[in-house]
Amino acid sequence: MSPPDEEIDTLEFATGYTHLYYSSATGRNCAYTVPKSGTGTTQLIAVGLFRASDNQGAGDSRADYKYYAGPVHLDALGTCVLFNGQVRGTSASSGWGHCGALTAGAR
């Protein structure tokens, strides 16, 4: 049985939070965005997660979410990631960081 994903960072911005998780067993990252207010009300909520090694990513954004955007997943073993989020008209981005180890299980 592999260990659970661990929350490694949170972006806080005026209208929401974007959470980043990492699995040391698989080298896989996961992110999702939640609003600070208006939960249950239809609004734009977005999340993005990108890998530095090839600038590939995963995202989820719609103008009709009520609770959260994501989760999005991305394998990023041995490379850095950037994650971002948006709720309504306000967004935030982490910049490149959380550079993965070259082998699963090492950080």
N, C-alpha and C positions, 0 to 999 in steps of 0.2 A: 504494500500500500504506500503510495507516495504522499509526502507532506502536503498540507493544504496551501493554497496561494496565500501569500503574506502581503498586507498592504504596506507599500513602501513610500508612498507620497500622496499628498492631496493638494490640489490647486484650489484656493479659495478666491472667489471674485465676488463682485457686488451682488450678483443675482443667483449664484450657485456654487457648487463644489464639483470637482472632477477628481475621482479616486483612481490611483494606479496600484495594481497588484502584480506580483511576480511569483512564479513557481520555480524554486531552486532545483526541483527535480526534473523539470522539462525545459527550462529556459524560456518559458512562455509568459508574456505580459497580458494583462487584461485591464481595461479602463471603462468607466461609466460616469455619467454626469447626472446630478440631481439638482433641482431648483431649491433655493432657500425659502421661497414662498410660492403660493399658487398651486401647490400639489393638488392634483385632481382636476385642475383647469387646463384646457388645451392651450399649449404654448410651444414655441420653438425651443427645442433642447437638442444639443449636439455634443458629440464626442469624437475625437480623432486620436490615433496612435500611429506613430511612424518609426521606421527603422533606419538608422544612419547608414548602414553598410550599402544599401541599394535605394534608399529613399522611397521604399514601398511602405504602404500603410493600410489601415483599416479605419472606417468611419461609419458613423450613424447619425443622421440629422434629419429631422422632420419638424414641420410646423404644427403637428397635431399630437404630440406626446403629452401625457397627463402626469407621469410620475418620474421617468428617467429616460436617458438615451444610452444605448449599449445593452449589455456589455459588448465590447469589441475585443478580439484576441489577436495577438501577433507573436510569432516566434522571433526572438531577438537574442539568441545565445551568442555571446562574443561581440556584441555591438551596442551602441548607444540608442536610446529611444527619446522621442519627443512626444508629449501628450498635450491635448488641449480640450477645452470645453466651452460651451456657449449656452446661455439661457436668455431668451428674448434677445435684446440688442447688445448684451455685454458678454465679452469672452476673455479668456486667458490662455496663455501658452507657457509651457514649462521651459522651453529651450532644451538643447540636447543634454542628456545626462543618463544616470542609472545604467552605465555601461556594463553589460553582462560579462561574466566570466567565460573563458573559452570552453569549459566543460560543465555539463549539468552537475549540480550539487556543490559547485565551488562558487564563491562570490568575491 
